[in-house]
Amino acid sequence: MYKLVASDLDGTLLTPEHSIAPYTKQVLEQLHQQGIHFVFATGRHHVDVASIRETVGIPAYMITSNGARVHDSDDNLVFQHNVDPEIVANLINEVKHDPTVTIHLYRDNDWLLSKMDEELARYHKDSGFNAKEFDVENPPVDNIAKIFFIRHDHDHLLKYEHQFLSQYGEKVSVAFSTPFCLEVMGNGVSKGAALEEVARRHQLNLADCIAFGDGMNDVEMLRAAGQGLVMATAQARVKATLSDKAIIGSHADEAVARYLKAHLLDNLS
């Protein structure tokens, strides 16, 4: 019997329209009523996720920025790990001359980007969390939870992944949240490490956890949990990396909620 459930958001718990569907909301409420803890585990900013949590209406921990921030159910910051300021500055300098890539920063309560992208608004229409531009010639480098790079060309971003890993090695954590979004966090940061901290705070072990995800930024969490489940719509690289993990349905069909109902809630009745 799992006592803690952790789920990624986009491509996993949320619909293709990036919203919480009514049936999913109902299942999460039932989990709470049964004393099963829920954790939002995402690459999103904590301000954004807090709004989603309010929509669901249950107390829950939030693992955000891929594990660089953890907030408890009362919105207290209980863990943070920033990217080294010098590395932030270097990464911006290395990419700012590439006009095809948009640079994003998550900092404190802000979402900053090198150039505005109206398409991103659809990801945050429910929360209303909005981005602001920053000056790449004079960028903020302190208190950066993560820096990420977006271009709709996976092969182009793969070159940057190899470059960053070669240059900075164990000084950073690097992962694709989607094929078109390359993310850089501080060393040792992952959803898996953050989940271990959340479990500890609930006086649980990782074996007591079940987790769901679809991106390379979910790999450590899905490996760490007592049971890790991969979405059918996950990236091929995720499925290859986690070939020993079971694959469930699509986020379009609310597969996470349906799995939790069938395998947790129904077993309690």
N, C-alpha and C positions, 0 to 999 in steps of 0.2 A: 504494500500500500504506500504510494508516494504521498509525501506530506508537503511538498513544495513543487510548484509548476512554474517553469520559466519559458517565456516565448518571445521570439523575435516579433517585430511588427510587420513592416512592409514585405509582402510576398509570403507571409506566414499567417499571422493572426488577423491582419486587416484585409478587407476586400480589395479587388483590383482598383477600386476607387479610393483606396487608402482611408477607409472608415471602418468603425466597429459595427458589424451587422447585429440586428436584434437577437438572433439565436445565440450568437457568440456571447453577447452581453448577458443573456439569461444563464448560460452555462457558467460563466465566471461568477455570477452572483450565487449560484448554487454551490460552487466550490467554496466560496467564502462562508456560506452558511454551514457547510460541513467541516469547517475548520482547516481547510487546505489552503496554504499560503500561495499567492500568485505573485510573479515577478515579471514586469515588463523589461525585456532585455533587448536593447536596440542600439543602432548607431545614431539615432536621432538625439537632438538636444533635450536636456531635462525640462526646459520650459515648455517645449512642444509636447512631451510625453505627459507632463502633469495635466495638461488639458484633456488628453485622451483618457487618462486615469479618472478624471472628474466625470467624464461622459459615462464611463463604465460604472462608477459609483461604489467601488470597493477600496478598502485600504490595501495598498500594495507597495512593495519596494520597487524602485526604478533603477535599473542598470542602463546607463546612457553613454553616448559617445564611445560605444564598443567596450565599455568597462572602465573608462577614464573617470567616470563619476558614478557614485551610488548614493541615492537618497532613500531615506526610510519612508514609511507610510505617512508620517507627519511632515514630510518634505524637508527633513533635516539632512544636510550633507554629511554623510558618514564616511565617505572615502573619495579621494581624488588623486590623480596622478597626471601631471601635465607633460606636454612635450617640451624638451629642453629649448629655451628661447633661441639659442644660437642655431640649433637645427631648424627651427621654424624659419628664421631669417634666411638660412642657406637654401631651404627648399623653395621658398618664394623666389629667391634670386635665380634659382636654376630653372624655374618654370615660367616666370613672368613674361619671358620673351616669346613664349609659344601662344599665339593668339587663338588657337583652337581649344585651349584648355581653360576652364574656369576654376579658380582657386577659392576654396571655402575655409573659413576658420570658425570653430566653436570656442567662444571665450566667455566665461562667467555667464551672464544672461543674454549674450548677444550671438547672432549669426551674421558673419561678415563674409562678403565675397568680392572678388576682383572685378566682376562686371555683373550687372543685373541679368537675371534669367527668369522671364515671366512664366516659363513652363513649370518651374519648381513650385509655383503657388498651389498647384493641384495637390501636392503632397501634404500641404498644411492648411487646407481650406477649413477643416473642422476646428483647428486650434487657433488659427489666425496669427501664427508665429511668422514674422516677416524678417527678411534679410536687409542688411544695409551694405553699401559699398565701402571698401577700404582702399587706401592708396598703396599700391604695390611698391612705390618708391619710399614710403615711410610707414611700413606695416606695423601693427601691434604684434608683439612677440611674447608677451608675458601672459601667464594663466591660460594658455591655449590647451584645451582638452584634446582636440584633434585638428589636423589639417587634412583636407581632402581635395581631390582633383577630379573634375568631371569632363568627359568627352565621350561622345557616342561612337567610339572606336576602341574596342577592347585591345586590339593588337598595339595600338599607339600607347595606351596606358601600360601595357605589359612592359614596354621598354623602360618606363619610369619605375615600375616596380623593381625590375632587375637593377636599375641604377641606384635606387635608394637603399636597397639591401646591400649592394656592393659597397656603397660609401659609408653607411652608418651601422651596418651589422646589427649587433644586439643592443644598440642604443635606441632603437625604435621597434615598434610593432607595426607591420604593414599587412593590410588585407583588403580584398575587394568586397564591398558590401553588395554591389551589383557589378555586372561586367563593365559598366561604364562609370564606376565610381571607385577610385583608389584612395584608401584612407591610411593615414599615418598617425599613430599614437605613441605615447612614451614607452620605454622599454618594459616588457613584462605585462603590458596592459592587454586584457582580453575579456570577453564576456565570461569565459570559464573561470578565470581568477576572481572576477567580481562575484560570480555565483557562489564560489566557495566562501567568500566573505559574508554574503547574505545568508547562506545556510548556517554558518557559524553563529550569526546573530539570532537566528531562530532556534539555536541549540540543536541543529540537525547536521547530518553528514551529507556529502554529495550523493551517496547511495540512496538517500531519501528523495532525490530530485528527479523529475522528468522534464525534458527540454525539447523545444521545437525550433527549427530554423531552416533557412534556404540559401544562405550566403557563406562565402569563405570567412567572413567575420563571425560566423556562428560555430565554426569547426571546434574550437577549444571548448566551448560550452557543451556541445553535443557529445564530445568525448568525455568530458568531466562528469556529466550527470549520470545517475544510475541507469537511466534510459534516455537515449538521444534519438529523436525521430526527424527524418528529412522530408521536406515537402516534395511532391511529385514535380513541381515546377522549379526545383532548385537548379542552380548552375551545374553543368556537366562536371566541372572540376570538383564541386562539392560532393557529388555522388561518387566520383572516382576516389576522392580522398577518404570518404566515409563509406566505403563499399560494404562494411560489416553492419551498417545501420539500416533499420527498416525504413521503407519509404511509404508515406501515407498520401492522401489526396491533395487537391489543390486548394489554395486560399480562396479561390472563387466559389468553392463548395463548402467553405467553413470547416475544412478538414480537421483543424486543431480542436475546435469545439466538439465536433462529432466524435473524435477519438476520445476526448476527455469524458464525454457523456457515456460512451460505451464501455470504456476500460477503467474508469475511476468511479463515476457517480453511480452507474448501474450496479456496480459491485457493492455499493454501500446500502442499497435498498433491500 
